Amino acid sequence: MSQAILTRRAVASRALPIMGANVAAPLVGLVDLAVIGHAGNASAIAAVALGTLVFNMFYWSLGFLRMGATALTAQADGAARPGAVRTVLYRALILAGLLGALMIVVQWPLREGALALFSAGPDVAADTRAYIDARIWGAPAALAGFAVYGWLIGLGLTGRALVLQIVLNLANAALSVWFVFGLDWGVAGVAGASALAQWLHLALAGVIIWAVLRARGRAAPERVLDRDGLIRLFAVNRDLFIRTLALLAGFYWFNEASLREGADVLAGNAILLQYISICAFILDAFAHVAEAETGRAAGARDWTRLKRAFRLTSEFAFAGSLVMCAAFLIWGEAFVMAMTTDPAARAAAAGYIIACALVPLVGWPSWQLDGLMIGTTRGPVMRNAMIAALAIYLALDLILRPAFGVTGLWAAFLAYYAARAGTLAFGLPGLKRAVTGKTG
């Protein structure tokens, strides 16, 4: 496996396809919504929107499949263990398949539990059930896709990951149009199209996997069901899962706190969160490259390479955060105006454009440190840091929001990003010893 010196050009060439894939990822739900929006009534549109939100919630919480695969693959590649590279993929696919099958088996409590979180009327609830019941059959393929995506990133093959995402979206769009307008299957049609597209996407992933493994030469996988390897896999994924739940809890609290300040504030902040999502799509690309490159360095026990990988990716992330911050300061008001025509929502969002613009500037260290800790499989550090950051955020919100209203809400939210970076930084002192086994 090549251990050539990492360059800025290499970082950019690997990050750009990830940006494209990140931007394309939410399009499955948007295509569903757009198709039903031209063929259904308000109830059907609301049901697809709610169903999409439910699946986003499910899949985001299982994002450890991607992160764990990236880290363990990069480490195996860096250690020049081609058999282990194969084993990581096989284990990740088995775990993804089991979790997807479990989602199908327990679909009734999952569906009803998710619906209980929302105040949906009878018509919307019925259509949402139809959407979930149809789309759930794509869960094993969707989760396996996460594992393949992470595996490809771990090997630095980000262009292939982008191809997979593009094919998924094209297949979903074509099938949605056919099932809804051609076969008149309505809400179940767009959901079924998403499920079938996931399986077609996985079939292409199988072809790509075969080509990659063939190009890398013959290598027998290490024992897939090896006890120590499985224990490590589950430990890494367990910590990442808990970390993700804590992250989701923080964003849930921000939305809940916004609602407590008024429906207009919630609407305005929802618009601002869309820009923060765009920032995450872009800056996460550098964090993903950091995961792969620091993981590869950790596998090779090369501390110098690890420091270089983290520095170069962080340079891009910092530069990107400056651009994102400046862009929103300049065009933030136009963005808000384009997103809504409601005067109250516009006013609520416009008042906090500066706070929103500061998020990428304050947040990029936390994204980069996430990438570093994922790449070096410092799961307990990530888990404990996110729990601590969540506790700090909740405490600050409960203090600042009653005293300063929406200004306090945003101050606590910005502090949340700083707290995430600060708590992750506690894992830095022992990192060199964990990677190299040396303290000098």
C-alpha positions as CSV (number, residue, x, y, z in Angstrom):
1,M,0.0,0.0,0.0
2,S,1.4,3.3,-1.0
3,Q,2.7,5.5,1.8
4,A,3.5,8.5,-0.4
5,I,3.7,11.9,1.3
6,L,0.3,13.4,1.5
7,T,-0.1,16.6,-0.5
8,R,-2.6,19.4,-0.5
9,R,-3.6,18.4,-4.0
10,A,-4.3,14.9,-2.8
11,V,-6.4,16.2,0.1
12,A,-8.5,18.4,-2.3
13,S,-8.9,15.6,-4.9
14,R,-10.3,13.2,-2.2
15,A,-12.4,15.8,-0.5
16,L,-14.2,17.1,-3.5
17,P,-16.0,13.8,-4.4
18,I,-17.1,13.5,-0.7
19,M,-18.6,17.0,-0.9
20,G,-20.5,15.9,-4.0
21,A,-21.7,12.7,-2.3
22,N,-22.7,14.6,0.9
23,V,-24.7,17.1,-1.1
24,A,-26.3,14.3,-3.1
25,A,-27.2,12.1,-0.1
26,P,-30.4,14.1,1.0
27,L,-31.7,14.1,-2.5
28,V,-33.5,10.7,-2.1
29,G,-36.0,12.3,0.3
30,L,-36.2,15.5,-1.7
31,V,-37.0,13.5,-4.9
32,D,-39.7,11.6,-3.1
33,L,-41.2,14.9,-1.9
34,A,-40.9,16.6,-5.3
35,V,-42.6,13.7,-7.1
36,I,-45.5,13.3,-4.7
37,G,-45.8,17.1,-4.6
38,H,-46.8,17.0,-8.2
39,A,-49.1,14.0,-7.9
40,G,-50.6,14.0,-4.4
41,N,-52.6,16.1,-2.1
42,A,-51.5,17.9,1.0
43,S,-51.9,14.9,3.2
44,A,-49.7,12.8,0.9
45,I,-47.0,15.5,0.8
46,A,-47.0,15.8,4.6
47,A,-46.8,12.0,4.9
48,V,-43.7,11.8,2.6
49,A,-42.1,14.7,4.4
50,L,-42.7,13.0,7.8
51,G,-41.6,9.6,6.5
52,T,-38.4,11.0,5.1
53,L,-37.7,12.6,8.5
54,V,-38.3,9.3,10.2
55,F,-35.8,7.5,7.9
56,N,-33.3,10.3,8.2
57,M,-33.5,9.9,12.0
58,F,-33.0,6.1,11.8
59,Y,-30.2,6.2,9.3
60,W,-28.3,9.1,10.9
61,S,-28.3,7.3,14.3
62,L,-26.7,4.3,12.5
63,G,-24.0,6.4,10.9
64,F,-21.4,4.5,12.9
65,L,-21.5,1.9,10.2
66,R,-19.8,4.4,7.8
67,M,-17.4,5.9,10.4
68,G,-16.3,2.5,11.8
69,A,-15.7,1.1,8.4
70,T,-13.6,4.1,7.3
71,A,-11.4,4.0,10.4
72,L,-10.8,0.3,10.5
73,T,-10.2,0.0,6.8
74,A,-7.7,2.9,6.8
75,Q,-5.8,1.4,9.7
76,A,-5.7,-2.1,8.0
77,D,-4.5,-0.5,4.8
78,G,-1.9,1.6,6.5
79,A,-0.6,-1.5,8.3
80,A,-0.3,-3.2,4.8
81,R,-2.7,-6.0,5.8
82,P,-4.8,-6.6,2.6
83,G,-6.5,-9.5,4.2
84,A,-7.7,-7.3,7.1
85,V,-9.0,-4.8,4.5
86,R,-11.3,-7.5,3.1
87,T,-12.3,-8.6,6.6
88,V,-13.3,-5.2,7.7
89,L,-15.7,-4.9,4.7
90,Y,-17.2,-8.4,5.3
91,R,-17.8,-7.7,9.0
92,A,-19.3,-4.3,8.3
93,L,-21.6,-5.8,5.6
94,I,-22.7,-8.6,8.0
95,L,-23.4,-6.1,10.8
96,A,-25.3,-3.8,8.4
97,G,-27.4,-6.6,7.0
98,L,-28.3,-7.8,10.5
99,L,-29.3,-4.3,11.6
100,G,-31.3,-3.8,8.4
101,A,-33.1,-7.1,8.9
102,L,-33.8,-6.2,12.5
103,M,-35.4,-3.0,11.4
104,I,-37.7,-5.0,9.2
105,V,-38.6,-7.5,12.0
106,V,-39.4,-4.7,14.5
107,Q,-40.9,-2.3,11.9
108,W,-44.2,-2.1,13.7
109,P,-42.8,-0.7,17.0
110,L,-40.3,1.4,15.1
111,R,-43.0,2.9,13.0
112,E,-45.5,3.5,15.8
113,G,-42.8,4.9,18.1
114,A,-41.7,7.3,15.5
115,L,-45.2,8.4,14.7
116,A,-45.9,9.0,18.4
117,L,-43.2,11.7,18.4
118,F,-45.3,13.8,15.9
119,S,-48.8,15.2,16.0
120,A,-50.1,13.8,12.7
121,G,-53.8,13.7,11.8
122,P,-55.4,10.4,10.8
123,D,-54.9,10.9,7.0
124,V,-51.3,11.9,7.3
125,A,-50.6,9.1,9.8
126,A,-52.1,6.5,7.5
127,D,-50.1,7.7,4.5
128,T,-46.9,7.9,6.7
129,R,-47.5,4.3,7.7
130,A,-47.8,3.3,4.0
131,Y,-44.5,5.1,3.3
132,I,-42.6,3.5,6.1
133,D,-44.0,0.0,5.4
134,A,-42.8,0.2,1.8
135,R,-39.4,1.9,2.3
136,I,-38.3,-0.2,5.3
137,W,-37.6,-3.1,2.8
138,G,-34.6,-1.1,1.5
139,A,-33.1,-0.8,5.0
140,P,-30.6,-3.7,4.7
141,A,-29.3,-2.4,1.4
142,A,-29.2,1.2,2.7
143,L,-27.2,0.2,5.7
144,A,-24.9,-2.0,3.7
145,G,-24.3,1.0,1.4
146,F,-23.1,3.0,4.5
147,A,-20.5,0.3,5.1
148,V,-19.4,0.2,1.5
149,Y,-19.2,4.0,1.4
150,G,-17.0,4.1,4.6
151,W,-14.8,1.3,3.2
152,L,-14.2,3.2,0.0
153,I,-13.4,6.4,1.9
154,G,-11.0,4.4,4.1
155,L,-9.1,3.3,1.0
156,G,-9.1,6.8,-0.4
157,L,-11.4,5.8,-3.3
158,T,-13.8,8.8,-2.8
159,G,-14.6,9.1,-6.5
160,R,-16.2,5.7,-6.5
161,A,-18.2,6.7,-3.5
162,L,-19.6,9.7,-5.4
163,V,-20.5,7.4,-8.4
164,L,-22.5,5.2,-6.1
165,Q,-24.4,8.2,-4.7
166,I,-25.1,9.6,-8.1
167,V,-26.5,6.2,-9.3
168,L,-28.6,5.9,-6.2
169,N,-30.2,9.3,-6.9
170,L,-30.8,8.7,-10.6
171,A,-32.3,5.3,-10.0
172,N,-34.6,6.7,-7.3
173,A,-35.7,9.6,-9.4
174,A,-36.5,7.3,-12.4
175,L,-38.3,4.7,-10.3
176,S,-40.3,7.4,-8.4
177,V,-41.6,8.9,-11.6
178,W,-42.5,5.5,-13.0
179,F,-44.2,4.2,-9.8
180,V,-46.2,7.4,-9.2
181,F,-47.1,8.7,-12.6
182,G,-46.9,5.5,-14.6
183,L,-48.4,3.0,-12.1
184,D,-50.3,5.4,-9.8
185,W,-49.0,3.9,-6.6
186,G,-48.9,7.2,-4.7
187,V,-47.1,7.4,-1.4
188,A,-46.2,3.7,-1.4
189,G,-44.8,4.2,-4.9
190,V,-42.2,6.8,-3.9
191,A,-41.2,4.8,-0.8
192,G,-41.0,1.6,-2.9
193,A,-38.9,3.4,-5.4
194,S,-36.4,4.5,-2.7
195,A,-36.2,0.9,-1.4
196,L,-35.6,-0.6,-4.8
197,A,-33.1,2.1,-5.7
198,Q,-31.1,1.1,-2.6
199,W,-30.9,-2.5,-3.7
200,L,-29.8,-1.5,-7.2
201,H,-27.3,0.8,-5.7
202,L,-26.0,-2.1,-3.6
203,A,-25.7,-4.3,-6.7
204,L,-23.5,-1.7,-8.3
205,A,-21.5,-1.5,-5.0
206,G,-20.9,-5.2,-5.4
207,V,-19.4,-4.7,-8.8
208,I,-17.2,-1.9,-7.6
209,I,-16.0,-3.9,-4.6
210,W,-15.1,-6.8,-6.9
211,A,-13.1,-4.5,-9.1
212,V,-11.3,-2.9,-6.2
213,L,-10.4,-6.2,-4.6
214,R,-9.3,-7.7,-8.0
215,A,-7.1,-4.7,-8.7
216,R,-5.5,-5.0,-5.2
217,G,-4.4,-8.6,-5.8
218,R,-5.2,-11.9,-4.2
219,A,-5.4,-11.8,-0.4
220,A,-7.3,-14.2,1.8
221,P,-9.5,-12.4,4.4
222,E,-8.5,-12.8,8.0
223,R,-11.0,-14.7,10.1
224,V,-14.3,-12.8,9.7
225,L,-15.7,-14.3,12.9
226,D,-12.5,-13.9,15.0
227,R,-13.6,-13.1,18.5
228,D,-11.1,-10.3,19.2
229,G,-11.8,-8.7,15.9
230,L,-15.6,-8.8,16.5
231,I,-15.2,-7.4,20.0
232,R,-13.2,-4.5,18.6
233,L,-15.8,-3.9,15.9
234,F,-18.6,-3.8,18.3
235,A,-16.7,-1.6,20.8
236,V,-15.9,0.9,18.2
237,N,-19.4,1.0,16.8
238,R,-21.0,1.1,20.3
239,D,-19.0,4.2,21.2
240,L,-19.8,5.9,17.9
241,F,-23.5,5.0,18.3
242,I,-23.7,6.6,21.8
243,R,-21.8,9.6,20.5
244,T,-24.2,10.0,17.6
245,L,-27.2,9.8,19.9
246,A,-25.8,12.5,22.1
247,L,-25.2,14.7,19.0
248,L,-28.8,14.1,17.9
249,A,-30.0,15.0,21.4
250,G,-28.2,18.4,21.1
251,F,-29.9,19.3,17.8
252,Y,-33.3,18.1,19.1
253,W,-32.8,20.4,22.1
254,F,-32.0,23.3,19.9
255,N,-35.2,22.8,18.0
256,E,-37.2,22.3,21.1
257,A,-35.7,25.4,22.7
258,S,-36.5,27.3,19.5
259,L,-40.1,26.2,19.7
260,R,-40.3,27.3,23.3
261,E,-39.3,30.8,22.2
262,G,-42.2,30.8,19.7
263,A,-43.2,29.2,16.4
264,D,-41.7,32.1,14.4
265,V,-38.3,31.5,16.1
266,L,-38.5,27.8,15.3
267,A,-39.3,28.6,11.6
268,G,-36.5,31.2,11.4
269,N,-34.0,28.9,13.0
270,A,-35.0,26.0,10.8
271,I,-34.0,28.1,7.8
272,L,-30.7,29.0,9.4
273,L,-30.1,25.3,10.2
274,Q,-30.3,24.6,6.5
275,Y,-27.2,26.8,6.0
276,I,-25.5,25.0,8.8
277,S,-26.2,21.7,7.1
278,I,-24.6,23.0,3.9
279,C,-21.5,24.0,5.9
280,A,-21.4,20.5,7.4
281,F,-21.7,18.9,3.9
282,I,-18.7,20.9,2.8
283,L,-16.5,20.9,5.9
284,D,-17.3,17.3,6.8
285,A,-15.5,16.3,3.6
286,F,-12.2,17.4,5.0
287,A,-13.0,15.6,8.3
288,H,-13.7,12.4,6.3
289,V,-10.3,12.7,4.6
290,A,-8.8,13.2,8.0
291,E,-10.4,10.0,9.2
292,A,-9.0,8.0,6.4
293,E,-5.5,9.6,6.4
294,T,-5.0,9.6,10.1
295,G,-6.4,6.1,10.2
296,R,-3.9,5.0,7.6
297,A,-1.1,6.7,9.5
298,A,-2.2,5.0,12.7
299,G,-2.2,1.6,11.1
300,A,1.4,2.3,10.0
301,R,2.2,3.7,13.4
302,D,3.6,6.7,11.6
303,W,3.1,9.7,14.0
304,T,4.8,12.2,11.5
305,R,2.4,11.2,8.7
306,L,-0.6,11.5,11.1
307,K,0.4,15.0,12.2
308,R,0.8,16.0,8.5
309,A,-2.6,14.5,7.5
310,F,-4.4,16.3,10.3
311,R,-2.6,19.6,9.6
312,L,-3.3,19.6,5.9
313,T,-6.9,18.7,6.2
314,S,-7.4,21.3,9.0
315,E,-5.9,24.0,6.8
316,F,-8.6,23.3,4.2
317,A,-11.2,23.1,6.9
318,F,-10.2,26.4,8.4
319,A,-10.1,28.1,5.0
320,G,-13.5,26.7,4.1
321,S,-14.9,27.9,7.4
322,L,-13.7,31.5,6.7
323,V,-15.3,31.3,3.2
324,M,-18.6,29.9,4.6
325,C,-18.7,32.5,7.4
326,A,-18.0,35.4,5.0
327,A,-20.5,34.1,2.4
328,F,-23.3,34.1,4.9
329,L,-22.5,37.5,6.3
330,I,-22.7,38.8,2.8
331,W,-25.6,36.8,1.3
332,G,-27.3,35.5,4.4
333,E,-30.3,37.8,4.1
334,A,-30.8,36.9,0.5
335,F,-30.6,33.2,1.5
336,V,-33.3,33.7,4.1
337,M,-35.5,35.7,1.6
338,A,-35.1,32.8,-0.9
339,M,-36.1,30.2,1.6
340,T,-39.4,31.7,2.8
341,T,-41.9,34.4,2.0
342,D,-43.3,34.5,5.6
343,P,-42.5,37.9,7.2
344,A,-42.3,36.6,10.7
345,A,-40.0,33.7,9.8
346,R,-37.8,36.1,7.8
347,A,-37.6,38.5,10.7
348,A,-36.7,35.8,13.1
349,A,-33.9,34.4,10.9
350,A,-32.5,37.8,9.8
351,G,-31.9,38.8,13.4
352,Y,-29.4,35.9,13.9
353,I,-27.5,35.8,10.6
354,I,-24.3,36.8,12.4
355,A,-24.7,34.0,14.9
356,C,-25.4,31.5,12.1
357,A,-22.4,32.7,10.1
358,L,-20.1,32.1,13.1
359,V,-21.1,28.4,13.3
360,P,-18.6,27.1,10.7
361,L,-15.8,29.3,12.2
362,V,-16.5,28.0,15.7
363,G,-17.4,24.5,14.6
364,W,-14.6,23.4,12.3
365,P,-12.2,22.3,15.1
366,S,-14.9,20.0,16.4
367,W,-15.4,18.4,13.0
368,Q,-11.7,17.9,12.5
369,L,-11.1,16.5,15.9
370,D,-14.0,14.1,15.3
371,G,-12.2,13.0,12.2
372,L,-9.0,12.5,14.0
373,M,-10.6,10.5,16.9
374,I,-12.6,8.4,14.4
375,G,-9.5,7.6,12.3
376,T,-7.5,6.6,15.4
377,T,-10.5,4.7,16.8
378,R,-10.5,6.6,20.0
379,G,-14.2,5.7,20.6
380,P,-14.3,6.2,24.4
381,V,-12.8,9.7,24.0
382,M,-15.5,10.6,21.4
383,R,-18.3,9.1,23.4
384,N,-17.3,10.8,26.7
385,A,-16.5,14.1,25.0
386,M,-19.9,14.3,23.3
387,I,-21.8,13.5,26.5
388,A,-19.8,16.1,28.3
389,A,-20.4,18.7,25.6
390,L,-24.1,17.9,25.6
391,A,-24.2,18.5,29.3
392,I,-22.4,21.8,29.0
393,Y,-24.7,22.9,26.2
394,L,-27.9,22.0,28.1
395,A,-26.6,23.8,31.2
396,L,-25.7,26.9,29.3
397,D,-29.0,27.0,27.5
398,L,-31.0,26.7,30.7
399,I,-29.0,29.6,32.1
400,L,-28.7,31.9,29.1
401,R,-32.0,31.5,27.3
402,P,-34.2,32.5,30.2
403,A,-32.0,35.6,30.7
404,F,-31.4,36.6,27.1
405,G,-34.1,34.9,25.1
406,V,-33.1,33.9,21.5
407,T,-29.7,35.6,21.9
408,G,-29.0,33.3,24.8
409,L,-30.3,30.3,22.8
410,W,-27.8,31.0,20.0
411,A,-25.0,31.8,22.4
412,A,-25.4,28.4,24.0
413,F,-25.6,26.7,20.6
414,L,-22.3,28.3,19.6
415,A,-20.8,27.3,22.9
416,Y,-21.9,23.8,22.1
417,Y,-19.6,23.6,19.1
418,A,-16.7,25.1,21.2
419,A,-17.5,22.6,24.0
420,R,-17.3,19.7,21.5
421,A,-13.8,20.7,20.4
422,G,-12.7,21.5,23.9
423,T,-13.8,18.1,25.3
424,L,-12.3,16.2,22.4
425,A,-9.0,18.0,23.0
426,F,-8.7,16.1,26.2
427,G,-7.9,13.1,24.1
428,L,-4.9,14.6,22.5
429,P,-2.3,14.1,25.2
430,G,-2.5,10.3,25.1
431,L,-2.9,10.1,21.3
432,K,0.7,9.6,20.4
433,R,1.2,6.7,22.8
434,A,-2.1,5.1,21.6
435,V,-0.9,5.3,18.0
436,T,2.7,4.5,18.2
437,G,3.1,2.9,21.7
438,K,5.7,5.5,22.4
439,T,5.6,8.6,24.6
440,G,8.7,10.4,23.4
